Amino acid sequence: MSLKDGLILEFLAEHDLELPPKPLYRNLNRHGHQIGYSTVRLRLSELEKHGLVQEVGGGSYYEITETGHRYLEGELTPDELEVTD
């Protein structure tokens, strides 16, 4: 897990959004978070592998999952997350 992962998860959860990578990147920076577009894309892929975000709508939109919410609440540690391919 990366420090940027928490930032992405918190942003999606706080704003209750479904976003593709580019608008997510733009809005994170707009809200004062310094993060690159390639980092957002990479981290979304990793977060999806751990079940913390999921693709919705068939158009590369991502939302936080229940597992992601549980992780933010401290109910799960990085060691407890399953990795899928």
C-alpha positions in Angstrom: 0.0 0.0 0.0 1.1 3.5 -0.8 0.5 6.8 1.0 -1.4 7.9 -2.1 -3.8 5.0 -1.8 -5.4 6.4 1.4 -5.7 9.8 -0.4 -7.6 8.2 -3.3 -9.8 6.1 -1.1 -10.6 9.0 1.2 -11.5 11.3 -1.7 -13.8 8.7 -3.3 -15.5 7.9 0.1 -15.8 11.5 1.3 -17.4 12.7 -2.0 -19.3 9.5 -2.7 -18.1 9.5 -6.3 -17.7 7.2 -9.3 -14.9 8.6 -11.4 -12.5 7.6 -14.2 -8.8 8.2 -13.6 -8.4 11.5 -15.4 -11.3 13.4 -13.6 -10.1 11.8 -10.3 -6.6 13.1 -10.9 -7.9 16.6 -11.8 -10.2 16.8 -8.8 -7.6 15.6 -6.3 -5.2 18.3 -7.5 -8.0 20.8 -7.6 -8.5 20.1 -3.9 -4.8 20.7 -3.1 -3.4 17.2 -3.4 -0.2 16.9 -5.4 -0.5 13.6 -7.3 0.3 12.7 -10.9 -2.1 11.2 -13.4 0.1 8.2 -14.0 0.2 7.7 -10.2 -3.6 7.8 -10.0 -3.9 5.2 -12.8 -1.3 2.9 -11.2 -2.8 3.2 -7.7 -6.4 2.6 -8.9 -5.1 -0.6 -10.5 -3.5 -1.7 -7.3 -6.4 -0.7 -5.2 -8.7 -2.8 -7.4 -6.4 -5.8 -7.0 -6.9 -5.6 -3.3 -10.7 -5.2 -3.6 -10.7 -1.6 -2.2 -12.1 0.0 -5.4 -14.1 -1.5 -8.2 -14.8 -0.6 -11.8 -18.4 0.3 -12.4 -20.5 1.1 -15.4 -18.1 -0.6 -17.9 -16.4 2.7 -18.7 -13.4 2.7 -16.4 -15.3 4.5 -13.7 -14.1 3.5 -10.2 -15.8 3.6 -6.8 -14.8 2.6 -3.3 -16.0 -0.8 -2.2 -17.3 -1.9 1.2 -13.9 -3.4 1.8 -12.4 0.0 1.0 -14.7 1.6 3.6 -13.7 -1.0 6.2 -10.0 -0.4 5.4 -10.5 3.4 6.0 -12.3 2.7 9.2 -9.3 0.7 10.5 -11.3 -2.6 10.5 -8.8 -4.2 8.0 -5.0 -4.0 7.8 -3.0 -4.2 4.6 -2.0 -7.7 5.6 -5.6 -8.8 5.7 -6.4 -7.7 2.1 -6.7 -10.4 -0.5 -4.9 -9.9 -3.8 -6.8 -10.8 -7.0 -5.5 -10.7 -10.6 
